[in-house]
Amino acid sequence: MTEVYILLGGNLGDKSKIFKETRKQISESIGPITKRSSVYATEAWGFESELFWNQALLSETTLQPHELMKQTQAIEIMMGRIKKSDQYEARTIDIDILFYGDIQLNTTDLTIPHPKIGDRRFVLVPLNEIAPELIHPVIGLSIQTMLKQCDDSLKVERIV
């Protein structure tokens, strides 16, 4: 089993119901969720929109990275996500793979660790709640340190 850190994000529909069902689908098709952060209301990053909800999860999986990505995309579609473009947009659910063990992977369709972790408070705040001492395998800093150094000033507020 490999530990994977995942971020849920979404701002359309019944977010409470969507997040609950998404966590259920992750547990059933990816692996057990062993930790989860609080849910945070966050301002949209890169475009104007309703507030997003974000939550970090730690799961364990036997899936390889590309299989994991295919499964997260299948869950997104099952939960009603319709990708209109490669631009930032409102969505029912987005499932990002943040870390897959300490692997570093850079292919045309998947980069692990997620390349924008250090730039976004909506990722770092919930991730810091469940893994403050986790060391980013590329940058070499803990999540807690990355959060302290993050320049993003968008609002991230704990709601649940």
Secondary structure by P-SEA (a helix, b strand, c coil): cbbbbbbbbbcccaaaaaaaaaaaaaacccccccccccbbbbccccccccbbbbbbbbbbbcccaaaaaaaaaaaaaaacccccccccccccbbbbbcccccbbbbccccccccccccccaaaaaaaaacccccccccccccaaaaaaacccccbbbbcc
